[in-house]
Amino acid sequence: MTRQDNNHTGLSGILVLLGLLVMLVMALLPLLNINHEWMRWAFAAGALAVLVGRIVGLYHGPSLRIRRLHRILISSGVLYCVSAVMMFVSRGTNDWIAFLLAGLFMQMYATWMIDRETEKNEE
């Protein structure tokens, strides 16, 4: 991996992390009875940041399994964006939570498996 690729991956990782943090805060604030219109927009911006970060940080290495797992991470970013759209479309309902949780579970699985495959390939 070249230095430029490594830097590119670091920036996309920061973008994903910031997007996930924004989404987390915006998803938890309604539990504290704090609910404003701008929070939907912030959640949508976080979801879009996660998706862009996942696309920019796409794995181009030799392992087909890790490439597939990275595509699953992109799918989780798409589900986050669908969750954000559902916040605007179905106001007053919690349908968006289903898409958020589906993206979360896909991300957890893919991240865990990427770590496992990376460790296996290093041995």
Protein Blocks (a to p, Z undefined) as FASTA:
>chain_A
ZZklmmmmmmmmmmmmmmmmmmmmmmmmmmnopacfklmmmmmmmmmmmmmmmmmmpcfb
fblklmmmmmmmmmmmmmmmmmmmmmmmmgoiaklmmmmmmmmmmmmmmmmmmmmmmmmm
mZZ
